[in-house]
Amino acid sequence: MDNFINIPFTSKNLDRYVVRNAILSALRESLPFLNGSLLDIGCGKMPYKNYILENSHVKKYVGLDIENALEYDKSVKSDFTWDGKVMPFEDLSFDCAFGTEVLEHCPEPEVVLKETYRVLKAGGCFFFTVPFLWPLHEVPFDEYRYTPFSLKRHLENSGFSNIEINALGGWHASMAQMIGLWVRRSHLGATKRKALSWALKPVINYLIKKDKGVNVKFIDTTMITGLYGCAYKK
């Protein structure tokens, strides 16, 4: 599944290593809140499906994607598609919901969030992640970068409560991620890219270790790689 679960730290994976590990760690932390029937919103190729089914109390996993979604893997199809306005499910259909790196692609995020709220059962958990420090992607369908304050407001406006939002990484992780993105994705020649990737790998490793255990507070001058959290339906 393209190294979403077993993520190698190699010179060729420096652009994805920080964010993939952070999302997996956030998901692992939130697994106790996922159970019963789960709706994966903007599911793509569902890279976390087996991991969730094998490590949580989720018994039914349903993938939902937009009708014109990019095809990441021809062998993996979403269980349902929707028009971005009304999800094809009745009210109170799911015990929990899951959306990783998807809200930044929603032109009207509260439409998606209100539909998620509608199909959740009372007490249901919605787990989410969003990027903050990340290049333009899936152009032109890359809409937003959220601060924790705007994200909380959208969730509250959509009905959610008991909202907890955390940083996927702070200053050190942000620097590690930026270096990884630069060395692997900027316009460098193949020889220079290979040499710099080898040289900068220890620096990235050092920064990742420095970031572990850091309590990131959302105050002036804080830098974050992205956000994750859980929100609940009353």
N, C-alpha and C positions, 0 to 999 in steps of 0.2 A: 504493500500500500504506500509506496513512495516514501518510506521512512517517517511515518507520522508517529509510530509507537517505538520502534527500535531505531533511535536516531544516531547515526554515526558522526563522530567529530573528526572530519577529514578536511583536507585543504579544498576539496571540491564542494563541501557542504557548509562553508562558513557563512553564507548568506541566509541560510534557513535554520541553522542549528539553534540559535538563541531563541527565536520565536517558537519553533516547534517544541522545544523542551519546556518553555514557559507555559504554553497552552496545555501540554500533557500534564504538567505538574498541577495546574489549576483544575483541570478535569479530575485528576486523581483526588484532589482535596474535596471536590464537590460530589463525588460518587455516592456518598451516603444519603444525599438528598434526592437521588434519582431512583425511581422505582416504577413498577407496573408497566403502563404503556407510555412510550416516549415518542414525541414528534421531533424529528430532525429537520429544522427549517433551513432552506438553502443547502440541502444535503450534499450536492455535488456527487462525489464517488463514495461518500460515507466512510471515510478512513478510520473513524473511531467506533464504528458499529460493533465489530467483534469484541473489541476491548471493553466496551460498556456492557455488552451482554454477558461477558465472562467474569466481570469484576464488580457488578452491582446487582441490585434487585430488580432491574428492568427485565421484563419478560417478553415485551412486544416492542419492536423497533420499526417505526414508520418514517420513510424518507420523503420529504416534500421539496420540490424545486419549482422555480418559475418556468413557464412554458418555453421561453426562448433561452434557457440557461446554457452557458458554455458546456460543451461535452469534454470532460476531463478523461473519461475512460469509457470506451465504447461497450465494454463488457458489464458496466454497472449502470443501471437505470434507477431513477427515483421511483418510489411506489406510487406517488401521485404528483401531478403538476397543478399549478394554479395560475391565475391571471394577475396576481399581485394585488388583488382587491378583496376577494372573498375566498378563504380556504375551503376546500371541498369536504368539510366535516361538520357534524352537528355540534351544538354547544356541549361543553363538558365531556369531550371525547377522550382526553388524555390526562394521565397522572402527572406528567412532566414534559418539558420542552427543552430543546437544545439548539443553540445557534452560534457556531464559531465562525468568526471573520465573515459575517454576512450583512450586518446592519449598515456597514459603510457603503454597501451597494444599493441601499433602498432609498429611492428619491423622496419618499414620504415615510419615514421610519415609523411614525405612529399608526399608520395603516397596518403595517406588519405586526406591531406590538399589540394593538387592540384586537386583531384577529387571533394572535397567540393567546391573549388573555381570555378571549371568548371560548376557545376550544379546550382550555385547561379546566380541570376540575377544581373545586374549592380546596385550597391548601397546596395546590400544585406549584412546583418550582420551575422557573425558567433560568437555565444556565446559559451564559453568553460570554463571548470574547469579541473585542474589536481592536484593530491596530491603531497606533498613533504615529509611530515612527516607521513608515513603510513607503516604498515608491508607488507612484501611480501604477495601477494594475487593472486588468480587464477593461481598459479604456475603450469606449467612453463611459463605462458603467461603474466608475469609481466616484462616489458622491461625497463622502464625508470623512473627517477625522474627528472623533468625539473627545471632549474633555469629560472628566467624571461628573461635572456639574450639569452639562447639557444632557448626558446620557441618563442621569437620575431624573431630570425633569421630564424627558420623553417617557420614561417608564412610569412615573407618577401620573402623567397626563393620560396614560393608557390604562390606568386602573391598578397597577401593581403597588404593593406595599412591602414592608420589611426588606428593603433593597440594600444589598451590600455590594460595594464596588471596590476593587483593589487593583493595584498596578501589577502588570505582568513582569515588569522590571524597572529599575531606577536608573540613576546616572551611569553607573558602570556598565550595566547591561545595554543601555542605549548606545554607549560608545562602542561596545563590542559588536552590536548589531550593525551600526553604521559602518564600521571598518569592514565587516564581513560583506555587507552589501556593496561597498565601494570596490573591494578587491575582486568580487565575483561578477558584478553586474555593470560596472561603469565601462567606459570605452577604453579598454586596455588591450594591447596586443597579447597574443597567446603566451609568448615567452615571458613577458613582464608579469602577466596575471599569475602564471605558475610560480615564478620566483617570489613575488610578493605574498601570495597565499601561503607559501611555505614559511616565509619570514615572519608573517603577522599572526600565524596560528597560535604561537605561544603567548602573544600579547592578548589576543582574544580570550584565550583560556584563563589568563591572569585576571582579566576584567570580569569574566563570568564568576570566578571564585570570589572576587571582591564584592559582588552584588548579592551573593547568597546570604540570607538572613537579615538583609537590610529592611527596615520598616519604612516604606515609602509613604510620606505624608503629602497630601494634596495642598501644598502651599506655594507661595511665590518662589520661583527659581527651580521648582521641582521639574525633573525631566523623566519621562516615562516611555517605555517601548510600546505599551498597549494596556488595555484594561480587561478585567474579567469580573464576573460576579454572579450572584443569584438574586432573583426577585420572585415574589410569591403572589398568588391570587388569594384574596381574602376568603 
